[in-house]
Amino acid sequence: ICLFLELLQFSHMVGGLILTGQLLELASIPLIRRYVTPHVKNILEVIDQQNPIFTLFPVLSFAFLAYYGVQRIYLVSTFIPLVFCAVLIAFTYYLIAISIAHTKHQQQLEKQLALQRDHYRNLNDSITTAKTTRHDLHHHLAILLEFLGKNDASAAQEYLNRLSHSFDDSVIPTVCCNQAADALICHYVKVARQQDIILTTKLHIPENPGIDDLDLCIIIGNCLENALEACTKISSLGPRVIEISAIIAKGHLVIKVVNSYNGLVSQQNDGSLSSEKGDGHGIGLASVKTIAAKYQGQCSISFDQHFFNVIVSLKLPQITAAYKTFNIAG
């Protein structure tokens, strides 16, 4: 396009616009590396699986460029198709960007629904177990009364010990009022137990805090996933603990995740910090920062030799914040 503009303007090649075009192409390389490369996999999935018609746009653009690029006829009639090709390519990237955003949104929704189904399944199992236990309780009480009636305290004590060990202590309780966050956190509590990681919760998240459930789950999910990954890198001799807390203070929902780690901190390309090496952690925290900014909040990271801290604040709607603060204070 710069070549055609130069010849149309000056009737011969002076090199200025061509050099400008080349400099623009060179300047785009770091932008492509930073903003496009991490999404190449998603772009390919979108093209291959959801929108195969997208492949038509680059092919059509290439055909136009190849045809008019060798014509050596520098007229407005040949310049217009080249501009059309550029617009077509830009429109292609726009469609792909929309599809990627839609795909990621659907994936998050499906993940959230799967976690909720898992949580409800656990609750249903717990209810069934509780019904069975209550049904058998009067039998256990009868046996204990029989031992006590015979003044056989040692036998009663032994039976109580056996009875206490027979109860399943792996049931995951409800951790907060918000159903989506509760299902997600309970899932990670279960995963942490399976990996011998101590995960404690202290959460005051209302049922409807005025924050989209999907955004809330993205923040909590990324923070806990990163914390679990960091704990798995700790040797068996080191502490493997995670603590997640949430409170409402000064009109903000403040979520804090503290986890132990191996003491190694890596810096991402954008300057953000991560308690592990690899791309996944940095991308996850970048998503958390983006959502925090969406709600006029912030995401801060701090660490020492043993613990990694992530604090996320989200501004609540004024009415919701005042109402919830009043309820908590009351």
C-alpha positions in Angstrom: 0.0 0.0 0.0 2.9 2.4 0.8 4.4 1.6 -2.6 1.2 2.4 -4.4 0.7 5.6 -2.4 4.3 6.7 -3.2 3.9 6.1 -6.9 0.5 7.7 -7.1 1.8 10.8 -5.2 5.2 11.3 -6.7 4.9 9.3 -10.0 8.2 7.6 -9.1 9.8 5.9 -6.1 11.4 8.1 -3.5 11.5 5.5 -0.7 10.0 7.6 2.1 6.6 5.9 2.4 8.1 2.5 1.7 10.6 3.0 4.6 7.7 4.1 6.8 5.8 0.9 5.9 8.7 -1.3 6.7 9.3 0.5 10.1 5.6 0.0 10.9 6.0 -3.7 10.2 9.1 -3.9 12.4 7.3 -2.0 15.2 4.5 -4.6 15.1 6.8 -7.5 15.9 7.0 -6.9 19.7 3.3 -6.1 19.8 2.6 -9.4 18.1 4.9 -11.2 20.5 3.2 -9.7 23.5 -0.5 -9.6 22.5 -1.0 -12.2 19.8 1.5 -15.1 20.5 -0.2 -16.1 23.8 -3.5 -16.5 22.0 -2.2 -18.4 18.9 -3.5 -21.7 20.3 -7.0 -20.2 20.9 -7.0 -18.7 17.4 -6.2 -22.0 15.8 -8.9 -23.7 17.8 -11.5 -21.1 16.8 -10.5 -21.4 13.1 -10.4 -25.2 13.1 -13.4 -26.0 15.3 -15.9 -23.2 15.4 -15.5 -20.8 12.4 -13.8 -22.6 9.5 -15.1 -19.8 7.2 -12.4 -17.5 8.8 -9.9 -19.3 6.6 -11.6 -17.9 3.6 -10.7 -14.3 4.5 -6.9 -14.7 4.7 -6.9 -16.8 1.5 -9.0 -14.2 -0.3 -6.8 -11.4 0.9 -3.6 -13.2 -0.2 -5.2 -13.8 -3.7 -5.9 -10.1 -4.0 -2.4 -9.1 -2.8 -0.7 -11.6 -5.1 -2.7 -10.5 -8.1 -2.5 -6.8 -7.8 1.1 -6.9 -6.4 2.5 -8.1 -9.8 0.4 -5.9 -12.0 2.9 -3.0 -12.1 0.0 -0.7 -12.9 0.0 2.0 -10.3 -3.5 3.4 -10.6 -6.2 4.2 -8.2 -8.2 1.2 -9.6 -5.5 -1.1 -8.4 -4.9 0.7 -5.1 -8.5 0.3 -3.9 -8.4 -3.5 -3.9 -5.3 -3.4 -1.8 -7.0 -1.2 0.8 -9.9 -3.6 0.7 -7.5 -6.4 1.5 -6.1 -4.6 4.4 -9.6 -3.9 5.8 -10.6 -7.5 5.2 -7.6 -8.8 7.2 -8.4 -6.3 10.0 -12.0 -7.5 10.0 -10.8 -11.1 10.2 -8.8 -10.4 13.3 -11.8 -8.6 14.8 -14.0 -11.7 14.2 -11.4 -14.0 15.6 -11.0 -11.8 18.7 -14.8 -11.8 19.3 -14.9 -15.6 18.9 -12.0 -16.1 21.3 -13.7 -13.9 23.9 -17.0 -15.9 23.4 -15.2 -19.2 23.6 -13.3 -18.3 26.8 -16.6 -17.1 28.3 -18.3 -20.4 27.5 -15.4 -22.4 28.8 -15.5 -20.5 32.1 -19.3 -21.0 32.4 -18.9 -24.8 31.7 -16.1 -25.1 34.3 -18.2 -23.2 36.8 -21.3 -25.5 36.1 -19.1 -28.6 36.4 -17.8 -27.4 39.8 -21.3 -26.7 41.0 -22.5 -30.1 39.9 -19.6 -31.7 41.7 -20.3 -29.7 44.9 -24.0 -30.5 44.8 -23.1 -34.2 44.3 -21.0 -34.0 47.4 -23.8 -32.3 49.3 -26.2 -35.0 48.2 -23.8 -37.7 49.4 -23.5 -35.9 52.7 -27.2 -35.7 53.2 -27.6 -39.4 52.4 -24.9 -40.3 54.9 -26.5 -38.1 57.5 -29.8 -39.8 57.0 -28.2 -43.3 57.4 -26.3 -42.2 60.5 -29.5 -40.7 62.1 -31.3 -44.0 61.3 -28.6 -46.0 63.1 -28.1 -43.6 65.9 -30.7 -45.2 68.2 -29.0 -48.6 67.9 -25.7 -47.1 69.0 -27.4 -45.3 71.9 -29.0 -48.6 73.0 -25.6 -50.3 73.0 -24.0 -47.5 75.0 -26.9 -47.5 77.5 -26.4 -51.3 77.9 -22.7 -50.8 78.7 -23.3 -48.0 81.1 -26.1 -50.0 82.8 -23.6 -52.7 83.5 -21.1 -50.0 84.8 -18.7 -51.1 82.0 -17.2 -47.6 81.3 -14.2 -49.0 79.5 -16.4 -50.9 77.0 -18.5 -47.8 76.4 -15.4 -45.7 75.8 -14.0 -48.2 73.4 -17.3 -48.3 71.5 -17.4 -44.5 71.3 -13.8 -44.4 69.9 -14.7 -47.0 67.2 -17.9 -45.1 66.4 -16.1 -41.8 66.0 -13.6 -43.3 63.6 -16.4 -44.7 61.5 -17.7 -41.3 60.5 -16.5 -39.9 57.3 -14.5 -36.7 58.0 -13.9 -36.0 54.3 -17.2 -34.2 53.8 -16.7 -30.7 52.5 -18.8 -28.1 54.4 -20.3 -24.9 53.0 -17.7 -22.1 53.2 -19.6 -19.0 52.1 -23.1 -17.8 51.1 -22.3 -17.2 47.5 -23.2 -20.4 45.7 -20.8 -20.1 42.8 -17.8 -19.2 45.0 -18.8 -21.8 47.5 -18.8 -24.6 44.8 -15.5 -23.4 43.4 -13.7 -23.1 46.7 -15.1 -26.5 48.0 -13.6 -28.1 44.8 -10.2 -26.7 45.6 -10.5 -27.7 49.3 -11.1 -31.3 48.1 -8.2 -31.1 45.6 -5.9 -29.7 48.4 -6.8 -32.6 50.7 -6.0 -35.1 48.1 -2.5 -33.5 47.7 -1.9 -33.2 51.5 -2.2 -29.4 51.4 -3.8 -27.6 54.3 -6.4 -25.1 52.8 -8.2 -22.9 55.4 -11.0 -20.5 54.6 -12.4 -17.5 56.3 -14.9 -16.0 53.9 -17.6 -13.4 54.1 -18.9 -13.3 50.6 -22.6 -12.4 50.3 -25.1 -14.3 48.2 -25.3 -11.4 45.8 -22.4 -9.0 46.3 -23.1 -7.1 43.1 -20.2 -8.7 41.2 -20.7 -11.1 38.3 -20.3 -14.7 39.5 -18.1 -15.5 36.5 -15.7 -12.7 37.3 -15.6 -13.7 41.0 -14.9 -17.3 40.1 -12.1 -16.3 37.7 -10.4 -14.4 40.5 -10.8 -17.0 43.1 -10.0 -19.9 40.7 -6.8 -18.4 39.3 -5.5 -17.4 42.8 -6.2 -20.9 44.3 -5.0 -22.7 41.2 -1.7 -20.8 41.4 -1.4 -21.4 45.1 -2.0 -25.1 44.8 0.6 -25.3 42.0 3.1 -23.4 44.1 2.5 -25.7 47.1 3.1 -28.8 45.0 6.6 -27.6 44.3 7.5 -27.5 47.9 9.5 -30.5 49.2 7.8 -32.9 51.6 9.7 -31.4 54.5 8.3 -27.9 54.0 4.9 -26.5 55.1 2.2 -26.7 52.4 -0.5 -24.4 53.5 -3.0 -22.1 51.8 -5.3 -19.6 53.4 -8.1 -17.7 51.6 -10.1 -15.0 53.3 -12.7 -12.4 52.1 -14.3 -9.5 53.9 -16.2 -6.4 52.9 -14.5 -3.2 54.0 -15.0 0.4 52.9 -17.3 -0.5 50.1 -14.9 -3.1 48.6 -14.9 -6.9 48.6 -11.3 -7.8 49.6 -10.1 -11.2 48.8 -6.7 -12.4 50.2 -4.9 -15.6 49.3 -1.7 -16.5 51.2 0.2 -19.7 50.3 3.6 -21.2 51.1 6.0 -21.6 48.3 9.6 -22.7 47.6 11.0 -19.2 47.8 11.6 -18.8 44.0 9.9 -15.8 42.4 10.0 -15.3 38.6 9.2 -12.1 36.7 7.0 -12.2 33.7 7.5 -10.2 30.4 5.0 -7.6 31.5 6.9 -7.0 34.8 4.4 -9.0 37.0 5.6 -11.4 39.6 4.8 -15.1 40.0 5.6 -17.6 42.6 6.4 -20.2 40.0 8.1 -20.4 36.6 5.9 -20.8 33.5 3.4 -18.9 31.5 0.2 -20.1 33.1 0.7 -18.4 36.4 1.5 -15.0 34.9 -1.5 -15.2 32.5 -3.8 -16.1 35.5 -2.7 -13.1 37.5 -3.0 -10.9 34.5 -6.7 -11.9 34.2 -7.1 -11.2 37.9 -5.7 -7.7 37.5 -7.9 -7.1 34.5 -11.1 -8.0 36.4 -10.0 -5.9 39.4 -9.6 -2.9 37.2 -13.0 -3.6 35.7 -14.5 -3.1 39.2 -12.3 -0.1 40.0 -10.2 -2.1 42.3 -6.6 -3.4 42.3 -4.5 -6.5 42.7 -1.4 -6.3 44.8 1.3 -9.0 45.2 3.8 -9.3 48.0 6.1 -12.1 49.3 8.8 -13.0 51.7 11.1 -16.1 51.9 8.2 -18.4 52.8 4.8 -17.0 51.8 3.3 -15.5 48.7 0.4 -13.1 49.1 -2.2 -11.9 46.6 -4.8 -9.3 47.7 -7.6 -8.3 45.3 -10.1 -5.5 46.0 -13.3 -5.1 44.1 -15.5 -2.0 44.4 -19.1 -3.0 45.3 -22.2 -1.1 44.1 -22.9 1.7 46.6 -26.3 0.3 47.8 -24.9 -3.3 48.1 -21.8 -2.1 49.9 -23.7 -0.1 52.4 -26.3 -2.8 53.0 -23.7 -5.6 53.4 -21.5 -3.5 55.7 -24.4 -2.7 57.9 -25.4 -6.4 58.1 -21.8 -7.5 59.0 -21.4 -4.8 61.6 -24.8 -5.7 63.1 
